[in-house]
Amino acid sequence: MARVRLTAAHSIQGKTLKAGTIVCDGTGAIAGDTIWTGLNAAAYSNHMVALDAGAITIQAASRFTTNPSIAFIPGNQSIDG
């Protein structure tokens, strides 16, 4: 199981997901999570915050090894597309 919170809008599987969306790799998803089976170290971005041990493992293997330090999420990043 790996769950991350987006801190900026992302285009995933042809859909734009707003900042604040929780994305899960498909195992252990919680109601309201967006399932993305492509969540892995290669797809991990610097605008994702790891929420569990699985996501921390993915983050450690990615090129972004620390969580972003974002004080706020701009409004334009918080709109579903």
Secondary structure by P-SEA (a helix, b strand, c coil): cbbbbbccccccccccccccbbbbccccccccbbbbccccccccccccccccaaaaaaaaacccccccccccccccccccc
